[in-house]
């Protein structure tokens, strides 16, 4: 029979079995409690019967029988005593304890004699009491350090004339830590399949293929355990751009007030529920930052603020890319940026589409009008995402990203009881963009190829559809209390935009005067003439409408880009494509000069497209006048103001001169010289245009 160790032998009672380790503290604590039946309880806890004896019923009158019949409940254990009172401390190292030999240490400091002789690592185990004491000492030390840091932080803020920061207490910290554990991505989530999609929960045969993969691999979607409440709210990041000192609170409140009182009406009143900056800030950090950034861009004194805010916005948006789920206000923020910020529109639009699809916004839109108000808000944002996406596609000549016409049903959206006049304004523009998207789908994006003869009738049909659109919507939009007649004036302007965009297809594949190639088809001559007429109509509409002039700093960058597109078109067609069409050059110069004056009278930040277009077109026009006067032997004073580039006789002689190639302004328009006709479609995704270099 194997010899028992001294530890087991010392714990065995007469006729008993060794007491388990997890019962030692209970036995010691129970025996320390005052009890009238102390002797009986001690006997009961220190000496347990054997397994066979425990199955027998206690004899009448025994201690066990009296303890079970007694109505008095046993006293509850104090868990603090379980921590402070422990069993016999074991000072032996693991190696000696395993070999059951005596562990001898000098002054209780490792290594022991046996480990030192054999060259083993010696590290005695700490008892529970030692661990708790060490942890308490460490906690107190950290608390002292944090208190000193808080005092130093507030002292620094005082030297900067800033109010002291009120730090949260321990209870609030615990709540925030619990919330953070619920929202942060765990290591298990990082091993999940890379999918932001909120997969439908249908378990039938007709389900998404990824659902079967989840069933086979036991991997789960990142969204299945997300908090659903975040879909109707926003995300607050701490510290935000105010706490970090990007701008101060007073500047942020001023910018937010400017946005809420004026700019938001051009955004169809999406933020009308927010009374001030504080309400936006506590709802969504990204939304507050987007609002301030857009407002700074439209502020004549906001150039420096815009540089700081735009960098901070790019940094914050980068954090949203791999975040599994975004709130409603984050999607709205991406739309705001794509709507107004030309240097970010490409990335913000694409990110907004992907995140909206992952949150099932298209489904909410297609379920209209049979959803609640939250579903309607999702549908509203989905329509606006489509609008911004089509803007990017038209302006840059690229395919649309992730949104097709099959997922746009604006009639169902307007049937909802939550629809307003602002929604009517939005869907009027979307209805027009649907026509242009069909034309883009038919004719493609290659501007170097002429339109096939067989597709010319369809181009006329698209033009007719735009005419019907204008007749339908010109009197549908009511007057806006803040923008006046801008909604109806915008319908007229967008009609000319769309008409010009369609008719400009007639110039695809044409070569300049210096090149030999395809000439304008006879079937397209009337369409080309319509393009020139509508180009003048775009600029004349701006010059004649007070509402459009007042909204020049406020409308989305889509408007400014189309203005620039029209101006460049007229300059190029009147100088470099005269063998195809005949355009009054003097009228072109005079009209564009007036437009430049209107742009110059619109105050904004130096980064705004209005400022850049003004500077660029003015330099081009000045060079154009100087080159023409030099070519005709005139002094620069004859065209100094640009009002009369040359007199009518000179114009007539110039139009019929054999040396028309000398008047192509090749140097002044060289930055605009592209192999394809549609200049703006070839811009890079960053959309950073420096008009000062033109």
N, C-alpha and C positions, 0 to 999 in steps of 0.2 A: 504494500500500500504506500502510495506516495506521501511523503512527509508534508504536513501542512506548514505554511509560512507563519511567521510570528504575528503578522497582521491579522490573519484569519483566526488564529488561535485566540488572540486577545479579544475578539469580538463575539465569540461563541458563548452563549449562556448555557447553563446546565439544561440538557435536553432540548436545546433550541438549535437554530440555524443561523448562519451569518446574517447580520442586518444589512440590507442593501444600502449603497452609498446615498441614494436619493432620499432615504428615510432618516438619515442621521440628523440633519438640521431640524426636521420636524420633531424627532424624538427628544432632542435636547431642548428645543423651545417649549414643547408641551410639558416636559418635566419641570421647567422653570416657572410655569404659570401657577398662581395660587389656586388651589382646588381643595374643597373639603374632602374629596376622596383621593388625595394626592398619592397615598401609598398604593391604592388599587390601580390608579391610572398609570403610575410608573411601572407597576408590574405588568400592566396590559401592553405598554408600548415598548418596554425593553426586552421582554421575553415573549416571542411569538410562538405559537404552537406549530408543530410540523404540519406538512401538507395533509397527511391522513387525519390528524387530529382536528384540523380546521374544518373538515367536512362534517364532523359530528355536532349534534345539537348540544348547546350548553346545558349543564345540569341545573335543575331548579335551585334557586337561591345562590347560584354562582355569581362571581363578579360580572362576567359577560352578560348574564341574564339581567342583572340589575341595571347595567349600563344601557341596554337596549330598551328596557321598559321605562326608563326614566324620561319624563316629558321635558326635562331641562335640556336645551340644545347645547352642543359643545361650543366652547368659546372659539371665535374666529381667530385665525392666525394673523399676526402683524407681519407683513412682508418686509418691513424695514428690519425686523429682528432676524429674519432669515438671511439678510445680507450681512449684518454686523456680527452675528454669532455663527461661527463655522465649526467644523469638526477639527480633529487634531491636525495640525499643520505638518505636511510632509516636506522635509528639507532635502530628501534624497533626489539625486539627478535621475533622469529616465533610464540611463544605462545601468546604474547600480540597482534601481528598483526592478528592472527587468531580470537581472541576474540574481536578485534576492541576496545581495551582499550589503555590508555596512558601508554607507557613504560618509567618508571622513573629509571634512573641509576645514581649513584653517580660518578661523574668524568668520565662518559662514560665507566665505568668498570662493566662487569657483575659480579654477577647476578643482575637483576632488582628487584625492590621492590616487584612486584607481584610474580615472580618466587621464591624469597627468602621466602616469607610468605607461599607459597604452597609447598615448597620443590622440585620444578621442576628444571631440568637442563636448564640452560640459556646460549645460544650461539648465539649472533647476527650474521646474515649472512654478509659476506664480499661483498663489491661492486666489480664490474669488475675492476675499477681503482686500488683498494687496492690489488687485486689478481695479476694484472700485475706488480705492483710495487714490491710486495714481490718476485715474480718470477725473476724479473730483479736483485734484490739484491742477491738472492740465486745463480744465474748464475755467477755473478761477483765474489762471494766468492769462488765458485768451480773453476773458471778459475785461480784465484790466487793460490789455493791449487795445481792445476795441474802444473802450472808453477814452483812452488817451488819443486815439486816432480821431474820434468824433470831436473831442475838444479842440484838437489842432485844426481840423477841417473847418469848424465854425469860427475859429480865430482867424483863419485865412480869409473866409468869406467876409468877416467884419472889416478886415483891412481893405477889401475890395468894395466896401460899401454895399454889401449884399446881406439880406436878412439871414439869420441862422437857419440851418436845416433841422427840422424836427424829425428825429429818427424814430422808427417804429419800435414798439416794445417786444418783449419775448413772445407774448401770445400771438401778436400779429405776425411775427416772424415764423412761428410754427405753422400758422394757417397758410402763409405764402409758400413755405417749403412744401406743404402737402399739395397745394395747387400746382406747384412747379413739377412735382413728381408725377402728377396726373397728366400734365401737358407735354412734358419733354419726351423726345424720342429715345426709347430704350435700346440697349444692344440687341435685343430680340427683334425690334422693329427694323434695325439696320440689316438684319439677315433676311427680312421679308422681301418679296418680289417688288421690283421698282415699278410701282403703279400708284398714281394718285386717284385713280378712278373709284368713285363710290359705286361698287358693283351692285346691281339689283339683287334682291334677296330671293328671287324666284328659284325654286329647286326642281322645276320641271325639266323636260328634255330640251325645250327651247330656252336656253340660258346663254349667258356670255361664256365663251371658251375659257376665260381665266378662272371662272367659278369651278370648273372641273379640275383645273390645275391646283387650286387651293384645296379641293377635296382629296386629291391624290397625295400632295406633298405636305399637307397640314400647315402650309404657310397661309397667312391671313393677310387681307388687305390692310394697308396702313390706316384706313379710315373706319374700320368696323368698330373700334373701341374709342373713337374720338367723341368728344362732347358735342352733341348736335346743336347746343345753344350758340356755339361760335358762328354758325351760319348766319344768324340774324344780328350779330353784333360785330365788334372789331377787336383788334389786338393792340394792347398797350405795352410798349417797350419802355423799360427803365434801365438807364436814364434816357430821356428823350432829347430831342435837339435843343430844347430850351434848357434843360438841366446841364447839358454838355457845353452850353455857352455858344452855340452856333449863331443864334441871335437872341436878344433879350426878350423878355415877356411883353414889354410895351410895343416893340416893333412887330411881334407876332400878332398881337391883338389888333394893331392898326391894319396890317395886311389882311387878316381874316375879316375885318369889318368891310374893307374895300371889296373883298370877294363876295361876301354874303349880300351886300347891298346893291351890287352892280353885275359882277361877272357871272354869278350863279344864274341869272336870268337868261344868259346866252347858253347855259348848260341845262336848260329846260327845268330849272328850279329843283334840282335833285337834292340840294342841301337846305331847303327852306325850313326844315324842322329844327335846325340848329340856330339858337338865338345869338351865340357868341363863340369866341375862340375856346373858352373854357369847356363848353359842352362838347366841342369837337375833340379837344385834346384828351378828355377822359374817356372818349369812346374808341378812338383809333389814332395811333401815333402816325401811321402812314397817311391817313386822310388829313390830319392837321398839317403835316409837312407838305403834302401836295397842294393844299389850299394856299399856304404861305408862298410856296415856290411860284405858282401861277400868278398870284397877286403881285409878287415882286417883279415878274417879267412885264407886267402891264403898268408898273409904277415908274414914272420918269426919274424918280430918285432911288429906284430899287436895283440898280445895276450891280452894286457890290453885294447886296443881300442875295441877289439871284445866284451869283457865283457860289456863295457858301451853301445856300439851300439846295441848289441842283446837285452839288457834290454829295451832300448828305442824303438826298433822295435816292441817288444812284446806289449809294452804299446800303441804304435800308432796303431797297427793292431787291438787291442781291441776296439778302437774307430770306426773302420770301420764295425764292426759286425752288428750294428743296424743302420748304415747309409743307407738311402733308396737307394741311387744311387752312384756308383763309376765311375770314369773315366777309360779310356783305360789304362792309365799308372799305375793306382792302381792294375788292374788285372794283368798287366805285372809284377808288383812288387811282387805280391803273387806267380807268377810262378818262379821268380828269387829265392825267398826264399825257395820254395819247391824243386827247382832243386839242390841247393847247401847246404842248412842248415839242417843237419839231425835231429837236436833237435827241429825243428819247422815244418818239412815237413808234418806231419800228419794234423796239424791244418790249415796250409796255403793252402794245396791242397784242403781240404774240403771247406774252405771259398771261394777260387777262383772258384770252380765249382758252388757253389750256386749263387755267384754274376754274373758269366758269363751267367748262365742260365736265371737269372732275366733280363739281358740286351739283351737277344735274340741272343747270339753268336751262338748257334746251328743252328738257322734259317739262319743266315748269311753264315754259313759254307755250309749248304745244298743248298743254292741259288747260290753257285759258279758254273760256272765262270761268272754269269750274275749280278755282283754287282760292285759298284765303289771301289775306293781304300780303303775307310774306311771299307766297308764290307769285303774286302779281309783281312785287318788287324784283324778284329774280327774273321774271319775264321782261320787265322794263329795262333792266341792266343788260339782258341778252340782246335786245334790240339795239341798245346803244353800242354794245360791243360790235355788232354787225356794222353799224354806221361807221365807227372808227376804222374797222378793218377794211371796208370798202374805200374809205378815204386813202388809206395807205396803198391799196392796190391801184387806184386810179392815179394818184400822184407819182408813184414810183414805177408804174408799169410792171407790176409783179403779180403773180397769182395770189388770190386771197388765201388767207391762212385759216384752215380748219372750219370755216363757216360756209355753207352752201344755201342756196335759195330755198331748198326743201325744208330748212329749219327756221324759216322766217315766215310767220303767219300774222301779219300786223292786224288784219281784220279781226281775228280772234282776240287779240290783245285789246283792241278798242271796244270789244263787246263786254269787257269786264266792268263791273260797277265802280271799280276804283280808278278808271281812266279819267284823265283831266285834259284841259286844253293844251297843257305842256306835252302830253303824250301825242296829241293830234299834230302838233308842230313837228315832233320827232318822226312820226310815221309818214308825214308828207314827204320828208326828205328821203326816207327809206324807200318809199314807193318809187321815187325817181332813180335811186341807186339800183333798184332791181332791174330797171330797164337797161341801164348802162352795163350792168353785170352780164346780161344776156348778149349785148353787143361785144363785150370783151371776150366772152366765151366763143363767139362765132368767128371773130376776126383774129383772135390770138394777140400775142404781145410782140411779135417781130415787126418793128416799124420799117424795116428795109424792104419788105415785100409789098408790092402793090396789091390792092384789093382785086380779087378775081372778078371778071365781068359777070359771072353768074351770081355773085353775092351783092352786086350793086342794088338790086331791088330791095333786098332785106335792109340795107342801110337807109333807104328812103322810108321803109316801114318803121324802123326805130325812130326816125325823125318825126314821123306822124304820131307815134305813141307819146313822144315827149310833148308834142303840141296838145294832145288830149290831156296829158297830165296837167299842163299849165291851165287849161280851161277848167279842169275839175277843182284844183286846189287854190286858184287865185282868189276866190271869194269864200273859202271855207274857214280860214284862220281868223279868229277875232282879234281885235286890238288888245295889245298887252298893256297892263297898267304901268309897267316900268319901262318898257321898250317902245311904246307907242305903236306905230305902223310897221315896225321892223319885221314882224312875221310875214306880212303880205309882201313887203319889199324884198325879203329874202327869197320868197317863192319866185318873184320875177327875176331876180339875179341868178338863182340856181337854174332856172329855165334856160337862160342864156349860156350859163356854164355848160349844161348838158348838151345843148344844141351845138355849141362850138366844139365840144369834145367829140361828138359824133361826126360832124362835118369835116373836122381836121383829118379824119381817116382818108379823105380824098387825096391828100398830099403824101401818102405813104409811098416810099420807093422813088420819089422824084429826085432829080439831081439839080444842083445849083447851076447858075449861068456859066460858070467856068468848066463844068463837067458835061460830058455827053452821055446820054442815057435815055431812060424812059421819059416821055413827055406826058403831060396830063391828058387822060382819056377824055374823049368828047362826052361820054356819058357822065363823067364826073365834074364837068365844068360848072354846072349849076350848083352842085354840092360844094365845090371849092369857093364859089362866089358867096354862098350862104355862110361858109366858115368865116370869111372876111367880114361880112355884114354883122354877124353875131359877135365877132371879136370887138368891133367898134361898139356894139350894143352893150357889152359887158362894161367897158370903161365909161360909156355915157351914162349907164344906170348908176354907177358909183358917183359920178359928178353931179347928177341931178337929184339924188336922194339924200336928204338931210339925215335920215335914220341910218343909212349905210355909212355915211361919213362919220357919224357919231359912234357907230359900232365898229369902226375900222380897228380900234384897239379894244378888243373884246370878243370878236368873232374867232372861231377856230382857225388854225393855220392853213386849213384847206382853202379858205377864201383868199388868203394872201398869196398862196402858191398859184392859184388859178389866175389871179390878177397878173402875177409875174409871167406866167405861161402865155397869157394873151398878149402882153406887151412885147415879149421876145418874139412871138409869132409874127406880129405886125412888122417889127423891125426886120426880121429875116425875109419875110415874103415881099416886102417893099424894096428890098435891095438885092437879094440873092436869088429870088425866084421870079424875076420879072419876065422871063421868057414863057412862063406858064400863065401868070395872071398880071393884071395891071392895077396897081394900087397907088393912090394919091400919097406920095411920100411926105409932102408938106403937112397933110392932114394927120398922118401917123405921128410925126414929130410933135405937132402942136397938141394933139390929144394926150400923148404920153407925158408931155411936159406938164399939162394940167393935173394929170394923175399924180405925178411926182410932187407937185405943190400940195395936193391934198394929203399925201402920205407924210410930207415934211411937217405939216401942221398938226399931226397927231402925236402927242407926247407919249413916250414909252421908254423902257429900259433900252440900253444900247444893244442888248442881245436879241431884242424882238425883231421879227421878220420885217415889220413895217420900217424900222430904222435901217436895216440892212438893204432892203429893196430900194429905199429912197436914195441911199448913198450910191448904190451900184448903178441904178438907172440914170441918175443925174450925171455920173461920170461918162457913161456910154453916150448919152445924148450930147454932152459937150464935145466929146471926141468926134461924134458924127458930124456935128455942125462945122467943126474946125476942118475935118477932112474934106467935106463937100466944098467949103469956101476955098480951100487951098487948091482943089482940083479945078475950080472954075475961075481962079484968079481973083477972088473977092477978099476983102479985108475981113478980119475976124469981127470987127464991129458991126458988120451988116447982119450978123446972126447972133449978136451978143446975148440977147435975151431969149433966143430960141423961139420967139413968137413967130417970126417970119424967116424960115430957113433960107429961102430965096424967093424972088418975086415970081409972078405967074409966067412971064415970058421965059425966064430962065428955067422954070419948071417944065414948060412945054418943050423947050429945046432939049432939056436934059432927058426927058422921057423918050425922045425919038433919036437920041444921039447913038452913033454906031459904037462908040467906046463905052457902053454901059458897064462893062466889066471893071472899069476903073472906079466905079462908085459903089462897090460892094461892101465897103466898111469891113474888109477882111481883118484888119488889125483890131478895130474897136470891138468887133463881135467874136474875136477868136476864142475867148473863154466860153462862148455859147455855141461854138462850132462843134456839132456832134455828127457822127456818121448817120444817125437816124434823125428823123424830123422831130420826134417828141423829145425835146431837151430834158424835161423834168423826169421822164421815165428812167433815165440812165443814172440817176443820182445814187450814191452808195447808201447802204442802210443807215449809217450814222446821221445822214442828212445834215451835215455841217457845211453850210455854204457861206463862204466869205465874199460878200458882194464888193467889199473894198478892193479886192484884187482884180475886179473886172475892168 
